[in-house]
Amino acid sequence: MFRFFVLFLLFFSALEARENPFFPVKSGDDIFITSNQSVEIPPLKQVSVTLPSTARVLESVTLSYKNLDGSISEKKIRLHNSIDWHLPLFLSQHYRNPKGKRIAQKSTHTSSSFSLFAKLSFIKFYQKGKILKIATHDKLLRNFLLVKPHRIVCDFQRDIDIRSYEKRAPKGSLFKKVRIGTHDGYYRVVIELDGYYRYRVKKYRSYYLIELL
């Protein structure tokens, strides 16, 4: 009887145990769970669609897309516009500059040089498209992602005591602003983003690169 009672308690405790005790049960910020597997998908250039000869009015367009967490969502755009079925419809990632010239979205690695937007005596921040360059000789202790707002947190090793520092990036940057605060033995860099991203960090001799994915 006693053996049965012990087995019952062990079974019950296993049901109540958390899957990973190193993470809190509840969190005020919901972080999307994404795969670390990097899959190269070619960027969208242009897709054309030809409708049958019976088509006269385009009522709506529905786009199906995959989110960061792997789920599939749809966005429907209502139009109600007359069309000529002889002409194809195009979907592309282009925009027009003030002169009306169509400009294709450029790859991050072939865009213009980095631009400096924030600096202190021991650290500097440069941005270029989806890449943030952090020039410093301090060791990166840890980095992680938080939401509401979406931001990357980086802790660098240094004994320093300064006032809180905050600097906004130029308009149009994917990195909205940088905040720096000091702690015991390290300082924390908070990089606020303009939306939801995954990211990766690469270490070089005198700087770090953070690339949004």
C-alpha positions in Angstrom: 0.0 0.0 0.0 2.8 2.4 0.9 4.6 1.6 -2.3 1.5 2.4 -4.3 1.1 5.7 -2.5 4.7 6.7 -3.3 4.2 5.9 -7.0 1.0 7.9 -7.1 2.8 11.0 -5.6 5.7 10.7 -8.2 3.2 10.4 -11.1 1.3 13.5 -9.9 4.4 15.6 -9.4 5.6 14.7 -12.9 2.3 16.1 -14.3 2.7 19.3 -12.4 6.4 19.8 -13.2 7.4 22.5 -15.7 9.1 21.5 -18.9 12.1 23.8 -18.3 12.6 25.2 -14.7 15.0 27.9 -16.0 12.2 29.9 -17.6 9.4 31.7 -15.6 5.9 30.3 -15.6 4.4 33.6 -16.8 5.9 36.6 -18.5 4.5 40.1 -19.2 6.1 40.0 -22.6 5.1 37.3 -25.1 8.2 36.4 -27.2 7.6 34.6 -30.5 9.3 31.2 -30.7 11.1 30.9 -33.9 13.5 28.4 -35.5 17.3 29.2 -35.5 17.6 27.5 -38.8 18.7 29.9 -41.5 16.9 29.2 -44.8 17.9 31.4 -47.7 14.7 32.4 -49.6 15.1 34.5 -52.8 13.6 38.0 -52.4 10.4 38.9 -54.3 11.1 40.7 -57.5 8.0 40.6 -59.7 5.1 38.2 -60.2 2.6 38.6 -63.0 -1.0 37.2 -63.1 -3.2 37.0 -66.2 -6.9 36.8 -65.8 -9.4 35.1 -68.1 -11.3 37.1 -70.8 -14.4 37.1 -68.7 -12.8 39.3 -66.0 -14.0 43.0 -65.9 -13.7 44.2 -62.3 -11.0 43.4 -59.7 -12.9 43.1 -56.4 -10.0 42.2 -54.1 -6.5 40.8 -53.7 -5.7 38.3 -50.9 -2.1 37.7 -49.9 -1.0 34.7 -47.8 2.2 35.1 -45.9 4.3 33.2 -43.2 5.0 34.9 -39.9 8.2 34.7 -37.8 6.7 32.0 -35.7 5.9 29.9 -38.8 2.1 30.5 -38.7 0.3 31.4 -41.9 -1.8 34.6 -42.1 -3.8 36.4 -44.8 -4.3 40.0 -45.7 -7.2 41.0 -48.0 -7.3 44.2 -49.9 -10.6 45.4 -51.3 -10.3 47.2 -54.6 -13.5 47.3 -56.9 -11.6 48.6 -59.9 -12.3 48.0 -63.6 -9.5 46.1 -65.5 -8.5 45.2 -69.0 -8.1 41.4 -69.1 -5.6 41.8 -71.9 -3.0 43.3 -69.5 -1.3 41.3 -66.8 -1.4 42.2 -63.1 1.9 42.6 -61.3 3.0 42.2 -57.7 6.5 43.5 -56.8 8.5 45.1 -54.1 9.2 48.5 -55.6 8.6 52.0 -54.6 8.9 55.4 -56.3 11.2 58.2 -55.3 10.0 61.9 -55.4 10.9 62.1 -59.1 8.6 59.2 -59.9 11.4 56.8 -60.9 10.8 53.2 -59.8 13.5 51.9 -57.5 14.0 48.3 -56.6 14.7 47.2 -53.0 18.4 46.7 -52.7 20.2 44.0 -50.8 21.5 45.0 -47.4 25.0 44.0 -48.2 25.2 46.1 -51.3 23.7 49.3 -49.9 25.7 52.5 -49.1 28.3 52.8 -46.4 27.4 52.8 -42.6 26.3 56.0 -41.0 27.1 57.0 -37.4 24.1 57.9 -35.3 25.1 57.4 -31.7 28.4 57.4 -29.8 30.0 57.6 -26.4 33.7 57.5 -25.6 33.8 53.7 -25.3 31.1 52.6 -27.9 29.8 53.8 -31.3 26.7 52.8 -33.3 26.5 52.7 -37.1 23.5 51.6 -39.1 23.0 50.4 -42.7 19.8 48.9 -43.8 19.2 45.8 -41.6 22.7 45.9 -40.1 23.8 47.6 -36.9 27.5 48.0 -36.3 28.6 48.4 -32.7 32.2 49.5 -32.5 33.7 48.7 -29.0 36.5 46.8 -27.4 34.2 45.7 -24.5 33.2 42.0 -24.3 29.6 41.1 -25.1 28.4 39.1 -22.2 24.9 38.2 -23.3 22.2 39.3 -25.8 18.5 38.5 -26.0 15.2 39.7 -27.5 12.2 41.3 -25.8 8.9 42.6 -27.1 6.4 45.4 -26.3 8.3 47.2 -27.8 10.4 44.8 -29.9 14.0 45.4 -28.8 17.4 43.7 -28.6 19.3 43.8 -25.3 23.1 43.6 -25.2 25.2 43.6 -22.0 28.8 44.6 -22.3 31.5 44.1 -19.7 32.9 47.3 -18.2 33.0 49.0 -14.7 31.6 52.4 -15.4 29.1 54.8 -13.9 27.4 57.2 -16.3 24.1 58.9 -16.6 21.5 57.1 -18.7 22.0 57.8 -22.4 19.4 57.7 -25.2 19.7 58.6 -28.9 17.1 58.2 -31.7 18.2 57.0 -35.1 17.5 59.0 -38.3 14.0 58.8 -39.7 13.4 55.6 -41.7 16.0 53.5 -39.9 14.9 50.0 -38.8 16.7 50.7 -35.5 14.5 53.4 -33.8 16.7 54.3 -30.9 19.5 53.2 -28.5 19.4 53.4 -24.7 22.4 52.7 -22.4 22.4 52.3 -18.7 25.1 51.1 -16.3 25.0 48.2 -13.8 27.4 46.5 -11.5 30.3 45.3 -13.7 28.5 45.9 -17.0 26.4 48.3 -19.0 23.3 47.5 -20.9 22.5 48.5 -24.5 18.8 48.4 -25.5 18.2 48.7 -29.2 14.6 49.4 -30.1 13.3 48.2 -33.5 10.6 49.3 -35.8 8.9 45.9 -35.9 9.2 42.2 -35.4 12.5 40.5 -36.3 14.8 37.7 -35.6 18.5 38.6 -35.5 22.0 37.3 -35.4 25.2 38.7 -33.9 28.7 38.3 -35.4 31.8 39.3 -33.5 34.8 40.9 -35.2 38.1 42.2 -33.9 36.9 45.7 -32.8 33.2 45.6 -33.4 30.0 43.6 -33.5 27.4 43.3 -36.3 23.7 42.8 -35.5 21.7 41.7 -38.6 17.9 41.7 -38.6 16.3 38.7 -40.2 
